[in-house]
Amino acid sequence: MITRIAQVSDAHLSPSRPFFAENFSRVAEAVRAAKPDLVLATGDLSLDGADSDADLEHAVAAHAAIGIEWRCVPGNHDVGDEPILGGASPMMPRARNAGSGWPAPRPGCMTSPAGASSASTPRA
């Protein structure tokens, strides 16, 4: 049995700054037409999810709306840069995952630093 995977990356989605919404709409349409078994989103789903829950929630919802089982590995636009390596650290609202610095788990996304947790959205 062959498993077909569609890989998407760097959607940079935001409800308040929809610069890339049309691009993502076209990608989503092409992915649906290809009918893969799984969609793998490899980073930067959101434009500024590291600092904006609204951006991250919008981006996750848009990927889930493709309607195909999916997984993601968040990128620096989703969770911030690693300060220990000299990158900028995102603002961390208290509501974020009990102050751990990582966003609360999102459907479809691996969100822990070690990638230990993942969830999926139901297949449409």
C-alpha positions, 0 to 999 in steps of 0.5 A, spaced: 500 500 500 502 506 498 501 512 502 501 519 499 503 525 503 502 532 501 507 537 504 506 544 505 510 549 509 510 557 510 503 559 510 504 565 514 496 565 515 493 571 520 486 573 520 488 581 521 494 581 516 491 576 510 497 577 506 498 570 504 491 568 504 489 567 497 496 563 496 494 558 501 487 558 498 490 555 492 494 550 495 488 548 499 485 547 493 490 543 490 491 539 496 484 537 496 484 535 488 490 531 490 487 527 495 493 525 499 492 520 505 496 525 510 498 533 509 504 535 513 505 542 515 512 543 516 513 550 520 510 557 520 503 556 519 502 562 522 504 569 521 505 571 528 503 565 532 509 566 537 505 572 540 498 572 537 493 566 539 489 569 534 494 568 528 495 561 531 488 559 532 486 562 525 492 558 521 490 551 525 483 552 523 485 553 516 489 547 515 484 543 518 479 546 513 483 542 508 479 536 510 484 531 510 488 528 516 494 532 518 500 533 522 504 539 523 511 541 526 511 548 528 516 553 526 519 559 529 513 564 526 508 559 530 512 558 537 518 563 537 526 562 536 530 559 541 533 564 545 539 560 547 541 560 540 541 567 540 534 568 537 529 573 539 524 570 544 516 571 543 512 574 548 509 569 553 502 571 555 500 568 562 495 564 558 500 560 554 501 553 557 502 555 564 508 559 563 512 554 559 513 558 553 510 553 549 503 555 546 497 550 548 497 544 544 493 545 538 489 539 534 494 536 529 500 540 531 506 537 535 507 543 540 512 540 545 520 542 544 521 534 544 515 533 539 512 529 544 505 530 543 501 530 537 494 530 535 490 529 529 483 532 526 478 527 524 478 525 517 472 529 513 
